[in-house]
Amino acid sequence: MKTTRPESVPLPPSAPVQPTERTLHGETVVDAFGWMRDHADPRLREYLVREREYFDGYAREIGPLIDELVAGAGRRKVGERPFSWRLGDHEYSTRLADEGGRYTRYVRRELSEDGEPEVVLDLGDLAKGHDFTRIGLFEPSPDGRWLAYSVDHVGYESYELRFRDLATGTDLPRTRQETYYTGAWDASSSTFVYVVHDAAMRPYRVLAHDLTADPGVPDAVLWNEEDEHFTTTVRTTRTHDWLVITNQSRTTTEELLLPTDDFTATPRPVMPRRHGRVYFADHQRTTREDRLVALVAEGREERRLVGLPLAELETQQWREILDRRADTAWQRLDVFAAGLLLSGHRRGTTVFTLLGPDGATRDVTPASPGGCLIFEGRRDALRVQMDQRTTYEADDVVLTEHTLSGPPRYRRLSLRTGACDTLDEVAVAGFDPGDYRTRKLFAESADGTAIPVTIAHRAEVRPDGGNPAVVFCYGAYERPWEPVFSQEVLSLLDRGFVYAIAHVRGGGELGRCGWFDGSMLATPQSFRDLAAARDHLVATGWAHAGGVVAHGSCAGGVAVGQAYTDTPGKWAGVVAEAPACDLLNAMLDEKLPLTVNEWEEWGDPRDPAIYRSMREYVAYENVSDLPRPPLLVTAYANDPRVLVHEPARWTAALRQADTHGNTILLRTELGDGGHHGPSGPAQVARAAAEITAFVVESATRGMAAGVDDRVQGTTA
């Protein structure tokens, strides 16, 4: 699909060519842009700057639309329900303090007192003087005296760990560098356990810092994970009786227990490390028993719920607690004194099951078609994980119901009775939920599998074949991509779009089997699922054949990169945010962040079968000169997950091959900011608006071009 370049937009930049060769499995491949892997080469920065200038020229051409989108989002102020939890004698909560709603203020109050809470940490203050600010952990001590928190001002996800005296509000003159996510306090509130990463950004070593010791005393090493396939995290059980050290590869789990009152004890494995077995365990302590409960799976099987008295841990005689359902994939377990809360997916939709002490179960599902339910697990505005915050003794929990077409609603679930009632919903200025609809469809993929597709649209939109549409996909790491409300989606819906999420295999919506059927050698199946979702929307009239834009980020960039490469005629445009578009070369470089750990997701190209498969689907390996839809690629100079040279090399290769005048754009954040983009509210709003404007422009032009490649699809 050829597009016209406005006269005011400069000619596309070209990157220097410096051929290198890669020889593997009897094949030699010439790479014109292999030099970009050297980030110290000044030519890379120069090229990224020129590409950004070229993108900015495009953005100026559609500036009025971008400005309109920014202003519209500003008028629709989205409220925020504080997230609160109790710890010791205090209740902590999060509040969005600044006008842009981006920086979190953490506050607390004593449970025995009323009045205004005190500020514990103001991220707006931390952000002053920095273009980027993100914190990795926020852990008050059980006695309320100390706060451990970590901060990153660059975006590389390598955090500085700090300790604050909450009695004075000042930070101690002791910090730790190159720390990663997760941390935990001991029972005495004097020792903090944290994780550090290696040169490849793999969290691998667990250290314990004693605040009562001299600052110069080396921290004790509690664990050192030597196997590079594994990453390491720490947490406490919800009872706070045990420290859990989790060593996790994509296919195997080992969890180790240490009593929180004695970190010098020998770690006890919950289950011995065995290849192919994954699990998550927690502690349940009641007047009747003291046991561990776990969700466990081996191979393709869905997770089972099992239990074992702590006194019998060495016997490993785990017993089934609840029979599995063939249609349900459990993915999370939360343990309370009052009962067990399981959550997962049933036919692509979230489901919670409460298991009481009497063995009775109660299912809770979203009230809205196409909605989802989330308990904790969310991240605050600056990425701090909120897992395990609700107290073990809680009588009820708050579930958040999300949809694409409306703000979150909150439901309170009694852990003792199973009763579930609605609390409130987030207010959005100028928004009427009756103006929008959401629903769940099913598209038949090439092998006959039903792929869930969540869609949203305005109430007046009809399946008449005339609607522009976006199809978003992720499809990796057994991670579900849930339908949640956002300003960007609302902006598209208000312009007549149908917004769709294709829950393709490789993600978690279809359970363990869905992940196995979309990873390793089966990775191309997720591409076919994406195409099936698009074709189904067209065949059932929800989308105009010439007006569908594909959108994927990170791992989802693998699928949309393949869509751009192999099926360009299906798409009016493609958005690839920080796309993993150079996967084969990345998986061949063990020194890159995450590579070894990712071999169990994508495969190791040193295996001839994996190599042949990647050679067929990886976008950078299959650049050719064809008319293609407009492409917007985003990248981040400090991204540790998808290194900036990957989208840069793909863009450069596409430009070198193109003789059709295709619109190819690379938008790189050149300053501080990581894989999740910038942190400043104005930057975030502008970047989102630029992407949305590209989508609107691409779909509008595609529909105006009269493209009609309608295909036969299946009904929902």
Protein Blocks (a to p, Z undefined) as FASTA:
>chain_A
ZZdddfklccddddddddddddeehiacddfklmmmmmklmklmmmmmmmmmmmmmmmmm
mmmmmmmmmmmmmmmccddddddddehjbccddddfbfnomaccdddddfkbgcjdddfb
dfklmmgopabdcdfbdcddfklmaccddddfkonopacdddddfknopacfbdcehiae
hidddfkopaccdddddfkopafbdcdddfkbcfklccddfbdcfblkbccdddddfklm
accdddddfkbccdddddfklmkbccddfbacdehiacdddddddfkbccddddddehjb
ccddddddfklmmnopacdfbdcdfkbccfbdcddfkbccddddeehiacdddddfkopa
cddddfbghiacdeehiacfkopafehkbcfklcbdcdddddfkbccddddddfklopac
dfbdcddehiafklpccdddddddfkopacdddddddfklccehpaccddddehighiac
dddddfklmmmmmnopacdddddehiamnojmlmmmmgcjllmmmmmmmmmmmmmmmmno
pacfklcccddehjlmmmmmmmmmmmmmlpgbdcdehiafblmmmmmmmkbghklmmmmm
nopfklmklmmmmmmmmmklmgccdddddddddddfklcklgfklmmmmmmmmmmmpcnl
pacdddddfbgcdfkopfbfklmmmmmmmmmmmmmmmmmmmmmnopacbdcdddZZ
